[in-house]
């Protein structure tokens, strides 16, 4: 049995290998661990250079090998690159005495061999090579004797100490034994319960329960927010819009983490209101672009935070600009909105700039002439929510300005953005329409049509028509496509989205992040059955029955699923490192189960399959625990007939704010 985990409070990976002898004879085994050292850089095209600066050594008494590096790619105090040491000491250690070890890849693998059949596995012992002149690895060999029927556990640890070998020895001593590794595993369980247990759902859909209760939270936090890296994308960078959205996963259980994320991102804004598209936490820096949506996610996520917590004190918290003194978070958001106000076309539609949320539309508006109808919707929603925040602070002048722009956006959007049966995506710098009946490829896009509903910017009759078009053209067996039909030839006037093969990622595929928003739109439109279809078709466990088609892990969301024009229609890709994890969790709880925080309480508005007999939710809200039991005796898919709170009947669908540290019992009966 192999158990692998990372310590809750230290940069150490712990591997527990338990061996059991099921035979009638005593077994004498050699167990060998193996890892290639990267030390600060991913094993990409630069590895052949970076491996030249790694030095390895061994300490048999400590049952460990060590690695240091005398070069790091970040600048020194005089701005010179590649002129400082990597400031850590890496190690691999074992809980058993070492039979042998090796720190050189060539001697371990052997000439003309590979990882499947390394030379070292055919030899009685490893070579014991260390030093500066090889391709650095860590390999430890231990001997294990197992009498019949007995089991034995060997522990290996892999980690990095902040300073020197003395600190590395301390980490080895803390974790590299069976007993101490068990303590560490219990600490990991305790640590994650903080984030997992604050909200629990119980529905007739096992896949929804499985993903919502555990895996979507774990994926969003461990990979997107903290790891910032995965197999498909070795990043380590913060995306301004990305981790802001992901931080919503903290809102129910640990809202302080979401608060910290808002403050962190505000520090990566320029005083002019625009922001870094992404940055690295260690070395800093990042691109300052004309992206049209990045800056607006700050007020968007602020509103979500305020609805969940009512922590209006955050508005007065100060954060510095990249090129200016500190101001309040309110002013940071205000500057972001004002910057967006300055980038409108003569028709009153926001400019696309370098791109909007769809990064692949990278050539539509670089001359600052092309328009984004989606940004119009996004800004419309933000203004509707931010104007009351401004009035609460006594900033009536800005609140009134928000109202004026809000109304003018709606007029311009519906005047210029409607294409007859759906909304346009954009206009290019040359004035060409994108997402129009006039287009042979890319004639309909998901984003402007679902956000027309989500934002409320559309007229009611057009909302129904637009969503009918989404259902007809975009809602497929494997989820909701981002656009249709896919582009089959590169379009220099549109961007790199057209350079993907047809059906891949943003080019006519299911881009899972956006597909989650279609659940929201269908639910808001009063179409629970379609909302549930859109959810179920991207919920990972539902794809496990056809794993030969799907390919991806059935417990984390993929970034994309191939669309109909792909030769691999239905194939998942770019798993783990995707913003869809947090959003799939959010649309399940907020829009299918329909439990949404509002300024003055917790709204109950389910949009469920009619065959569900009911569901239960336990969640915290502003310092109290709400145990919500929803019954569906009439087999309806929406509508609430009655609510009782702690045994007392309540008018309306908004649960009160208790903030008393107690548990409250809520009984909800659906029906008419």
PLY file of the C-alpha trace (Angstrom):
ply
format ascii 1.0
element vertex 672
property float x
property float y
property float z
element edge 671
property int vertex1
property int vertex2
end_header
0.00 0.00 0.00
1.42 3.37 -1.04
0.28 6.50 0.82
1.63 9.83 -0.39
0.89 13.27 1.05
2.41 16.66 1.83
2.85 17.80 5.41
0.37 20.43 6.55
2.98 22.79 7.95
6.24 22.08 6.12
7.54 21.77 2.53
7.90 18.00 2.81
6.37 15.20 0.74
5.90 12.01 2.75
5.65 8.55 1.20
4.55 5.58 3.29
5.13 2.21 1.61
3.60 -0.75 3.45
4.72 -4.18 2.26
2.97 -7.41 3.26
4.32 -10.92 2.73
1.42 -13.15 1.71
3.69 -16.13 0.96
4.95 -18.96 3.18
8.58 -17.94 2.77
10.69 -15.15 4.20
11.22 -12.46 1.57
14.34 -10.30 1.26
13.57 -7.14 -0.70
15.39 -4.04 -1.83
13.22 -0.91 -2.00
14.53 2.04 -4.02
13.20 5.59 -4.22
13.96 7.89 -7.15
13.48 11.57 -8.01
15.11 14.01 -10.43
16.16 17.34 -8.96
14.82 20.51 -10.58
15.56 23.00 -7.78
13.71 26.11 -8.72
13.02 25.53 -12.39
10.58 23.16 -14.04
12.14 20.40 -16.16
11.64 22.30 -19.38
13.96 23.40 -22.16
16.29 25.05 -19.63
17.02 21.91 -17.62
20.19 21.05 -19.53
21.56 24.40 -18.43
20.30 24.43 -14.86
21.46 20.93 -13.99
25.06 22.15 -14.33
24.78 24.15 -11.11
23.44 21.44 -8.77
25.67 19.76 -6.21
24.65 16.58 -4.37
25.98 14.94 -1.23
25.10 12.09 1.11
24.89 11.58 4.86
24.50 7.87 5.60
24.12 8.51 9.32
21.10 10.70 8.55
19.89 8.15 5.96
19.61 10.97 3.45
21.02 12.68 0.39
21.07 16.43 -0.19
21.11 18.84 -3.12
22.02 22.51 -3.37
22.29 24.85 -6.32
24.65 27.79 -6.83
22.48 29.55 -9.43
18.99 30.98 -9.43
17.32 32.80 -12.29
16.10 35.71 -10.19
18.07 38.97 -9.99
20.45 39.83 -7.18
20.41 43.11 -5.26
22.09 44.84 -8.21
19.62 43.52 -10.77
21.97 40.90 -12.21
20.36 37.62 -13.23
21.84 34.14 -12.68
24.18 35.48 -10.01
22.76 34.21 -6.70
22.40 30.83 -5.00
19.14 28.93 -4.85
18.36 29.66 -1.18
17.26 26.19 -0.09
18.68 22.77 0.72
16.74 19.90 -0.82
16.79 16.40 0.62
15.49 12.87 0.31
15.56 10.66 3.41
14.47 7.16 4.44
13.25 5.70 7.72
15.54 2.66 7.32
19.34 2.46 7.16
20.64 2.98 3.65
21.96 -0.04 1.81
23.19 2.32 -0.92
22.33 5.52 -2.76
22.93 7.36 -6.02
22.78 11.02 -7.04
23.69 10.68 -10.72
21.04 9.97 -13.33
23.40 8.46 -15.89
24.81 5.89 -13.51
21.32 5.02 -12.24
19.52 4.77 -15.59
22.47 3.55 -17.61
23.43 4.08 -21.23
20.67 3.40 -23.81
18.12 2.70 -21.06
15.16 4.57 -19.62
13.00 4.77 -16.51
11.26 1.49 -17.37
14.45 -0.58 -17.13
17.18 1.34 -15.29
20.58 -0.25 -14.98
20.54 0.19 -11.21
17.66 -2.26 -10.78
19.83 -5.03 -12.23
22.67 -4.38 -9.79
22.93 -5.44 -6.13
23.66 -1.88 -4.98
23.54 1.70 -6.26
26.71 3.52 -7.29
26.98 6.04 -4.40
27.89 8.82 -6.82
27.54 12.42 -5.61
29.02 15.78 -6.54
28.71 18.48 -9.20
29.47 16.65 -12.43
26.32 14.62 -13.10
22.64 15.00 -13.85
21.41 15.28 -10.27
18.92 12.79 -8.86
18.09 11.34 -5.47
17.88 7.55 -5.18
17.87 5.68 -1.86
18.03 1.90 -1.49
16.94 0.16 1.71
16.77 -3.55 2.54
13.55 -5.03 3.92
13.17 -8.54 5.36
9.62 -9.86 5.64
8.80 -13.13 7.43
5.63 -14.95 6.24
2.42 -13.07 7.02
4.14 -9.94 8.30
3.93 -6.32 7.14
6.43 -3.51 7.33
6.24 0.18 6.48
9.09 2.19 5.03
8.89 5.99 4.97
10.60 8.24 2.45
10.57 12.03 2.71
11.35 14.59 0.02
11.61 18.24 0.90
13.42 21.57 0.93
14.74 23.47 3.93
14.72 27.26 4.00
18.36 27.65 4.91
21.13 25.11 5.33
21.60 21.42 6.01
20.94 21.89 9.72
17.38 22.96 8.93
17.06 20.04 6.54
18.10 17.65 9.33
15.35 19.12 11.52
12.72 18.40 8.86
14.05 14.88 8.38
13.84 14.23 12.11
10.28 15.61 12.26
8.78 13.38 9.59
10.97 10.43 8.60
9.67 7.62 10.80
6.52 5.52 10.75
5.12 7.05 13.94
5.93 10.64 12.99
4.57 10.21 9.48
1.30 8.92 10.95
1.11 12.00 13.15
1.73 14.14 10.08
-1.06 12.38 8.17
-3.52 13.04 11.00
-2.46 16.68 10.98
-3.21 16.84 7.25
-6.72 15.47 7.83
-7.31 18.03 10.59
-5.96 20.83 8.42
-8.21 20.08 5.45
-11.31 19.64 7.58
-11.25 23.42 8.11
-11.97 23.92 4.44
-14.03 20.83 3.68
-16.44 20.56 6.62
-17.91 24.08 6.72
-20.42 23.16 4.00
-21.99 19.78 3.33
-24.68 18.79 0.84
-26.74 15.62 0.58
-28.73 15.14 -2.63
-29.96 12.18 -4.70
-27.00 12.83 -7.06
-23.95 10.99 -5.72
-21.65 12.64 -8.26
-22.77 16.12 -7.22
-22.28 15.22 -3.54
-18.84 13.72 -4.18
-17.57 16.73 -6.10
-19.24 19.48 -4.05
-18.39 18.15 -0.61
-14.75 17.28 -1.19
-13.03 17.32 -4.54
-13.93 20.72 -5.98
-12.87 22.42 -2.76
-9.64 20.45 -2.68
-8.89 21.09 -6.35
-9.50 24.82 -6.16
-7.50 25.32 -2.97
-4.62 22.88 -3.33
-3.96 23.34 -7.04
-5.26 26.69 -8.20
-4.74 28.85 -5.13
-1.76 27.32 -3.37
0.04 25.03 -5.79
-0.59 27.22 -8.85
0.72 24.37 -10.97
-0.29 21.06 -12.52
0.84 18.51 -15.10
-0.51 20.52 -18.04
0.64 23.93 -16.83
3.68 24.47 -14.62
2.97 28.04 -13.61
3.55 29.22 -10.02
2.16 32.59 -11.12
-0.87 34.52 -9.92
-3.42 35.47 -12.55
-5.20 38.67 -11.54
-8.61 37.42 -12.56
-7.85 33.74 -11.90
-7.04 33.44 -8.21
-9.56 36.17 -7.40
-12.34 33.98 -8.76
-10.87 30.88 -7.14
-10.84 32.58 -3.74
-14.65 32.36 -3.63
-14.15 28.74 -2.54
-13.09 30.14 0.87
-16.17 32.27 1.43
-18.30 29.79 3.38
-15.69 28.25 5.65
-12.64 30.53 5.80
-13.60 33.96 4.40
-10.45 35.53 5.84
-8.49 33.81 3.07
-10.73 35.45 0.45
-10.21 38.78 2.18
-6.44 38.35 1.99
-6.72 37.51 -1.70
-8.60 40.73 -2.41
-5.93 42.77 -0.64
-3.12 40.92 -2.42
-4.58 41.55 -5.86
-5.25 45.20 -5.08
-1.49 45.57 -4.55
-0.97 44.54 -8.18
-3.02 47.39 -9.61
-1.69 50.60 -11.13
-2.98 53.94 -9.91
-4.53 54.43 -13.37
-6.86 51.52 -12.51
-5.47 48.79 -14.76
-3.66 45.76 -13.37
-0.98 43.18 -14.05
-2.44 40.33 -16.08
-0.33 37.94 -13.99
2.71 38.05 -11.72
5.11 35.82 -9.80
5.06 36.02 -6.02
8.80 35.48 -5.61
10.39 37.60 -8.30
7.46 39.95 -8.95
6.80 41.54 -12.31
4.31 40.64 -14.97
2.68 42.03 -18.10
0.73 45.28 -18.05
-1.79 44.82 -20.82
-4.91 46.32 -22.34
-6.96 43.31 -21.28
-10.50 44.60 -20.81
-11.78 42.40 -17.99
-8.93 41.72 -15.54
-9.37 44.90 -13.53
-13.12 44.42 -13.16
-12.82 41.15 -11.26
-11.71 43.13 -8.19
-15.12 44.81 -7.66
-16.91 41.65 -8.82
-15.28 39.44 -6.17
-15.53 42.19 -3.57
-19.32 42.11 -4.01
-19.38 38.32 -3.57
-17.28 38.70 -0.42
-19.58 41.37 1.02
-22.74 39.37 0.34
-21.27 36.38 2.18
-19.68 38.20 5.12
-21.14 41.73 5.41
-17.57 42.73 6.30
-17.82 46.31 5.08
-14.68 47.13 7.02
-12.68 45.75 4.12
-13.65 48.82 2.10
-11.43 50.92 4.36
-8.47 48.54 4.27
-5.59 50.11 2.39
-3.30 48.60 -0.22
-0.54 50.30 -2.23
-0.55 50.60 -6.00
2.33 49.36 -8.08
3.12 52.97 -8.95
1.41 54.94 -6.24
0.65 55.29 -2.53
-1.84 53.18 -0.61
-5.57 53.78 -0.91
-8.65 52.00 0.37
-9.99 48.89 -1.32
-13.07 50.94 -2.17
-10.88 53.39 -4.09
-9.04 50.55 -5.80
-12.35 49.20 -7.10
-13.52 52.67 -8.04
-10.35 53.27 -10.07
-10.84 49.95 -11.87
-14.37 50.92 -12.84
-13.34 54.43 -13.89
-10.60 52.96 -16.05
-13.21 50.83 -17.78
-15.39 53.92 -18.28
-12.52 55.48 -20.23
-12.38 52.62 -22.73
-15.71 52.76 -24.57
-16.32 52.87 -28.29
-18.22 55.81 -29.81
-21.31 53.56 -29.71
-21.03 53.15 -25.93
-19.76 49.56 -25.92
-16.59 48.66 -23.95
-13.48 48.16 -26.06
-12.02 44.68 -26.39
-8.40 45.80 -26.03
-5.86 42.99 -26.05
-8.67 40.53 -25.21
-11.50 40.03 -22.74
-12.10 36.93 -20.58
-11.48 34.83 -23.70
-7.72 35.31 -24.01
-7.82 33.65 -27.41
-9.57 36.68 -28.94
-6.10 38.18 -28.97
-6.31 40.20 -32.21
-9.90 41.44 -32.18
-9.26 44.79 -30.53
-5.56 45.50 -30.19
-5.97 48.80 -32.07
-8.54 49.86 -29.44
-11.39 49.95 -31.92
-12.95 46.50 -31.55
-15.76 46.05 -29.03
-16.61 43.33 -26.50
-20.30 42.81 -25.89
-19.45 40.42 -23.07
-17.52 43.14 -21.20
-20.63 45.31 -21.54
-22.62 42.63 -19.70
-19.92 42.09 -17.10
-19.59 45.79 -16.35
-23.38 46.16 -16.26
-23.60 43.54 -13.51
-20.76 45.12 -11.57
-22.30 48.60 -11.72
-25.64 47.30 -10.48
-23.91 45.87 -7.42
-21.34 48.62 -6.85
-23.69 51.61 -6.89
-25.28 50.57 -3.54
-21.78 50.11 -2.08
-20.89 53.65 -3.15
-24.09 55.05 -1.62
-23.41 53.19 1.61
-20.13 55.13 1.82
-21.79 58.44 1.00
-20.22 58.61 -2.45
-23.47 59.58 -4.13
-21.75 61.26 -7.06
-20.03 58.06 -8.12
-23.12 55.97 -7.39
-25.15 58.21 -9.68
-22.48 57.94 -12.36
-22.61 54.15 -12.06
-26.38 54.28 -12.54
-26.08 56.47 -15.64
-23.46 54.25 -17.29
-25.42 51.16 -16.23
-28.52 52.37 -18.05
-26.62 53.56 -21.11
-24.87 50.19 -21.37
-28.20 48.41 -21.47
-29.48 50.67 -24.23
-26.32 50.41 -26.35
-25.95 46.68 -25.79
-29.48 45.88 -26.92
-29.26 48.32 -29.83
-25.98 47.09 -31.30
-25.44 43.63 -29.80
-28.56 41.76 -30.91
-28.11 39.61 -34.01
-31.67 38.33 -34.42
-31.59 35.06 -32.45
-28.61 35.64 -30.16
-26.14 38.28 -29.05
-22.90 39.15 -30.80
-19.57 38.37 -29.18
-17.57 41.30 -30.50
-16.70 43.60 -33.34
-13.13 43.62 -34.64
-10.86 46.63 -35.15
-11.95 46.49 -38.80
-15.63 46.57 -37.88
-16.37 42.92 -38.67
-18.96 41.14 -36.55
-17.96 38.13 -34.46
-20.60 35.69 -33.28
-23.08 36.61 -35.99
-25.32 34.89 -38.51
-23.02 36.50 -41.07
-20.13 34.29 -39.94
-19.62 30.82 -41.40
-17.41 29.89 -38.43
-17.78 31.16 -34.89
-21.28 32.36 -35.63
-22.53 31.95 -32.04
-20.57 32.34 -28.79
-21.64 31.13 -25.39
-20.41 34.00 -23.22
-22.49 36.96 -24.48
-25.67 34.92 -24.46
-25.47 33.41 -20.99
-24.13 36.60 -19.42
-26.97 38.53 -21.02
-29.20 36.50 -18.70
-26.86 36.40 -15.71
-26.34 40.17 -15.72
-29.94 41.10 -16.43
-28.93 43.42 -19.27
-31.13 41.72 -21.85
-34.79 42.20 -22.54
-36.94 39.28 -21.34
-38.11 38.10 -24.77
-34.56 38.21 -26.10
-33.29 36.28 -23.08
-35.57 33.38 -23.94
-34.56 33.49 -27.60
-30.85 33.69 -26.81
-31.00 30.75 -24.40
-32.98 28.74 -26.92
-30.12 29.32 -29.36
-27.61 28.23 -26.71
-29.59 25.03 -26.24
-29.85 24.40 -29.97
-26.26 25.10 -30.99
-24.08 24.85 -27.90
-25.52 22.44 -25.32
-23.96 19.12 -26.33
-23.53 15.67 -24.80
-20.25 16.62 -23.11
-21.17 20.12 -21.98
-21.82 23.58 -23.37
-19.53 24.63 -26.23
-17.76 27.99 -26.06
-18.56 28.75 -29.71
-19.97 27.10 -32.82
-18.98 26.17 -35.46
-15.27 25.89 -34.70
-12.76 27.83 -36.79
-10.98 25.62 -39.31
-8.36 28.11 -40.53
-6.26 30.68 -38.64
-7.76 34.17 -38.62
-5.14 36.88 -37.98
-7.92 39.41 -37.36
-9.40 37.33 -34.53
-6.52 35.75 -32.64
-4.97 32.53 -31.47
-8.32 30.95 -30.66
-8.55 30.24 -34.40
-5.17 28.50 -34.40
-6.26 25.61 -32.23
-7.39 22.54 -34.12
-11.19 22.61 -34.58
-12.91 21.45 -31.40
-9.92 22.01 -29.12
-10.21 24.25 -26.06
-11.63 27.69 -26.88
-12.08 26.81 -30.55
-15.41 25.02 -30.54
-14.69 22.94 -27.47
-16.29 22.80 -24.05
-14.26 25.33 -22.07
-15.32 24.12 -18.66
-14.94 27.44 -16.87
-17.52 29.06 -19.14
-19.66 25.92 -19.24
-20.28 26.26 -15.50
-21.78 29.68 -16.10
-24.35 28.15 -18.44
-25.72 26.33 -15.37
-26.20 29.71 -13.69
-27.90 31.17 -16.77
-30.32 28.27 -17.23
-31.27 28.34 -13.55
-31.78 32.10 -13.58
-33.93 31.74 -16.70
-36.23 29.35 -14.84
-35.05 26.29 -16.78
-33.92 23.88 -14.01
-33.89 20.82 -16.26
-31.48 22.44 -18.70
-29.41 23.77 -15.79
-29.06 20.23 -14.47
-28.18 18.89 -17.93
-25.47 21.53 -18.32
-24.13 20.61 -14.89
-24.31 16.82 -15.21
-22.57 16.73 -18.58
-19.41 18.31 -17.17
-19.51 16.73 -13.69
-16.41 14.49 -13.80
-17.73 11.26 -12.21
-20.51 11.15 -14.80
-17.85 10.74 -17.49
-16.13 7.78 -15.80
-18.43 5.24 -17.47
-16.90 6.25 -20.79
-13.33 6.73 -19.66
-11.91 5.50 -22.98
-13.49 8.56 -24.59
-13.02 10.98 -21.70
-9.41 10.11 -20.79
-9.30 12.49 -17.82
-9.47 11.90 -14.06
-13.09 11.47 -12.91
-12.61 13.42 -9.67
-11.31 16.82 -10.81
-12.60 19.14 -13.49
-10.76 19.45 -16.80
-10.00 22.81 -18.33
-11.64 21.70 -21.54
-13.46 18.85 -23.27
-13.06 18.36 -27.01
-15.97 19.53 -29.14
-17.76 17.86 -32.07
-15.19 18.75 -34.75
-12.35 17.11 -32.83
-11.29 13.59 -33.74
-11.48 12.96 -29.99
-14.91 14.39 -29.26
-15.54 14.11 -25.52
-11.88 13.95 -24.45
-11.02 15.90 -21.31
-7.77 17.82 -20.99
-5.87 20.27 -18.79
-7.23 18.81 -15.56
-6.63 20.23 -12.07
-5.31 23.71 -12.99
-8.60 25.26 -14.08
-10.90 27.93 -12.71
-13.86 25.64 -13.38
-13.41 23.84 -10.04
-14.54 26.71 -7.85
-17.26 27.70 -10.30
-18.71 24.19 -10.60
-18.95 24.15 -6.82
-20.56 27.58 -6.78
-23.20 26.93 -9.43
-24.13 23.65 -7.71
-24.70 25.28 -4.33
-25.95 28.71 -5.44
-27.97 27.91 -8.55
-29.03 24.25 -8.49
-29.55 23.94 -4.75
-30.32 27.65 -4.84
-28.86 28.78 -1.52
-27.39 32.22 -2.14
-26.09 34.84 0.29
-27.65 38.27 0.03
-26.95 41.48 1.91
-29.73 40.82 4.42
-29.85 37.03 4.61
-29.62 33.68 2.90
-31.92 33.21 -0.09
-33.59 29.83 -0.71
-34.42 29.35 -4.41
-33.82 25.76 -5.62
-33.73 24.81 -9.31
-33.53 21.02 -9.16
-34.64 18.02 -11.22
-38.32 17.33 -10.61
-37.57 13.70 -9.70
-35.56 14.71 -6.65
-37.51 14.11 -3.45
-35.46 16.79 -1.73
-31.98 17.55 -0.43
-30.10 18.77 2.63
-27.45 21.43 3.11
-25.42 22.31 6.17
-23.41 25.51 5.88
-22.10 28.37 7.97
-23.24 31.92 7.33
-21.96 34.93 9.25
-21.14 33.08 12.44
-24.10 30.69 12.60
-24.75 27.19 11.26
-27.77 26.62 9.01
-29.08 23.05 8.72
-31.42 23.23 5.74
-33.76 20.33 4.89
-35.62 20.76 1.60
-38.62 18.52 0.83
-40.16 18.23 -2.64
-43.49 16.38 -2.16
-45.08 17.65 -5.39
-42.12 16.72 -7.61
-41.56 20.27 -8.87
-38.28 21.65 -10.18
-38.56 25.11 -8.63
-40.76 27.13 -6.33
-40.96 27.25 -2.52
-44.28 26.74 -0.72
-43.22 27.23 2.89
-40.22 27.76 5.17
-39.94 27.26 8.92
-36.97 28.48 10.95
-36.41 26.71 14.27
-40.02 25.56 14.11
-41.50 28.99 13.37
-43.14 29.69 10.00
-41.48 32.42 7.97
-42.75 34.71 5.24
-40.65 34.96 2.10
-37.60 33.05 0.97
-34.82 35.00 2.72
-33.45 33.35 5.86
-32.50 35.83 8.58
-28.96 36.63 9.69
-28.44 35.09 13.14
-24.70 35.67 13.70
-25.08 34.03 17.12
-22.73 31.06 16.90
-25.64 28.62 17.19
-27.10 25.95 14.90
-30.50 26.68 13.35
-32.89 24.20 11.76
-34.53 25.22 8.50
-37.40 23.25 6.94
-38.23 24.09 3.32
-41.16 22.64 1.38
-41.11 23.09 -2.39
-44.30 23.40 -4.38
-47.00 25.81 -5.39
0 1
1 2
2 3
3 4
4 5
5 6
6 7
7 8
8 9
9 10
10 11
11 12
12 13
13 14
14 15
15 16
16 17
17 18
18 19
19 20
20 21
21 22
22 23
23 24
24 25
25 26
26 27
27 28
28 29
29 30
30 31
31 32
32 33
33 34
34 35
35 36
36 37
37 38
38 39
39 40
40 41
41 42
42 43
43 44
44 45
45 46
46 47
47 48
48 49
49 50
50 51
51 52
52 53
53 54
54 55
55 56
56 57
57 58
58 59
59 60
60 61
61 62
62 63
63 64
64 65
65 66
66 67
67 68
68 69
69 70
70 71
71 72
72 73
73 74
74 75
75 76
76 77
77 78
78 79
79 80
80 81
81 82
82 83
83 84
84 85
85 86
86 87
87 88
88 89
89 90
90 91
91 92
92 93
93 94
94 95
95 96
96 97
97 98
98 99
99 100
100 101
101 102
102 103
103 104
104 105
105 106
106 107
107 108
108 109
109 110
110 111
111 112
112 113
113 114
114 115
115 116
116 117
117 118
118 119
119 120
120 121
121 122
122 123
123 124
124 125
125 126
126 127
127 128
128 129
129 130
130 131
131 132
132 133
133 134
134 135
135 136
136 137
137 138
138 139
139 140
140 141
141 142
142 143
143 144
144 145
145 146
146 147
147 148
148 149
149 150
150 151
151 152
152 153
153 154
154 155
155 156
156 157
157 158
158 159
159 160
160 161
161 162
162 163
163 164
164 165
165 166
166 167
167 168
168 169
169 170
170 171
171 172
172 173
173 174
174 175
175 176
176 177
177 178
178 179
179 180
180 181
181 182
182 183
183 184
184 185
185 186
186 187
187 188
188 189
189 190
190 191
191 192
192 193
193 194
194 195
195 196
196 197
197 198
198 199
199 200
200 201
201 202
202 203
203 204
204 205
205 206
206 207
207 208
208 209
209 210
210 211
211 212
212 213
213 214
214 215
215 216
216 217
217 218
218 219
219 220
220 221
221 222
222 223
223 224
224 225
225 226
226 227
227 228
228 229
229 230
230 231
231 232
232 233
233 234
234 235
235 236
236 237
237 238
238 239
239 240
240 241
241 242
242 243
243 244
244 245
245 246
246 247
247 248
248 249
249 250
250 251
251 252
252 253
253 254
254 255
255 256
256 257
257 258
258 259
259 260
260 261
261 262
262 263
263 264
264 265
265 266
266 267
267 268
268 269
269 270
270 271
271 272
272 273
273 274
274 275
275 276
276 277
277 278
278 279
279 280
280 281
281 282
282 283
283 284
284 285
285 286
286 287
287 288
288 289
289 290
290 291
291 292
292 293
293 294
294 295
295 296
296 297
297 298
298 299
299 300
300 301
301 302
302 303
303 304
304 305
305 306
306 307
307 308
308 309
309 310
310 311
311 312
312 313
313 314
314 315
315 316
316 317
317 318
318 319
319 320
320 321
321 322
322 323
323 324
324 325
325 326
326 327
327 328
328 329
329 330
330 331
331 332
332 333
333 334
334 335
335 336
336 337
337 338
338 339
339 340
340 341
341 342
342 343
343 344
344 345
345 346
346 347
347 348
348 349
349 350
350 351
351 352
352 353
353 354
354 355
355 356
356 357
357 358
358 359
359 360
360 361
361 362
362 363
363 364
364 365
365 366
366 367
367 368
368 369
369 370
370 371
371 372
372 373
373 374
374 375
375 376
376 377
377 378
378 379
379 380
380 381
381 382
382 383
383 384
384 385
385 386
386 387
387 388
388 389
389 390
390 391
391 392
392 393
393 394
394 395
395 396
396 397
397 398
398 399
399 400
400 401
401 402
402 403
403 404
404 405
405 406
406 407
407 408
408 409
409 410
410 411
411 412
412 413
413 414
414 415
415 416
416 417
417 418
418 419
419 420
420 421
421 422
422 423
423 424
424 425
425 426
426 427
427 428
428 429
429 430
430 431
431 432
432 433
433 434
434 435
435 436
436 437
437 438
438 439
439 440
440 441
441 442
442 443
443 444
444 445
445 446
446 447
447 448
448 449
449 450
450 451
451 452
452 453
453 454
454 455
455 456
456 457
457 458
458 459
459 460
460 461
461 462
462 463
463 464
464 465
465 466
466 467
467 468
468 469
469 470
470 471
471 472
472 473
473 474
474 475
475 476
476 477
477 478
478 479
479 480
480 481
481 482
482 483
483 484
484 485
485 486
486 487
487 488
488 489
489 490
490 491
491 492
492 493
493 494
494 495
495 496
496 497
497 498
498 499
499 500
500 501
501 502
502 503
503 504
504 505
505 506
506 507
507 508
508 509
509 510
510 511
511 512
512 513
513 514
514 515
515 516
516 517
517 518
518 519
519 520
520 521
521 522
522 523
523 524
524 525
525 526
526 527
527 528
528 529
529 530
530 531
531 532
532 533
533 534
534 535
535 536
536 537
537 538
538 539
539 540
540 541
541 542
542 543
543 544
544 545
545 546
546 547
547 548
548 549
549 550
550 551
551 552
552 553
553 554
554 555
555 556
556 557
557 558
558 559
559 560
560 561
561 562
562 563
563 564
564 565
565 566
566 567
567 568
568 569
569 570
570 571
571 572
572 573
573 574
574 575
575 576
576 577
577 578
578 579
579 580
580 581
581 582
582 583
583 584
584 585
585 586
586 587
587 588
588 589
589 590
590 591
591 592
592 593
593 594
594 595
595 596
596 597
597 598
598 599
599 600
600 601
601 602
602 603
603 604
604 605
605 606
606 607
607 608
608 609
609 610
610 611
611 612
612 613
613 614
614 615
615 616
616 617
617 618
618 619
619 620
620 621
621 622
622 623
623 624
624 625
625 626
626 627
627 628
628 629
629 630
630 631
631 632
632 633
633 634
634 635
635 636
636 637
637 638
638 639
639 640
640 641
641 642
642 643
643 644
644 645
645 646
646 647
647 648
648 649
649 650
650 651
651 652
652 653
653 654
654 655
655 656
656 657
657 658
658 659
659 660
660 661
661 662
662 663
663 664
664 665
665 666
666 667
667 668
668 669
669 670
670 671
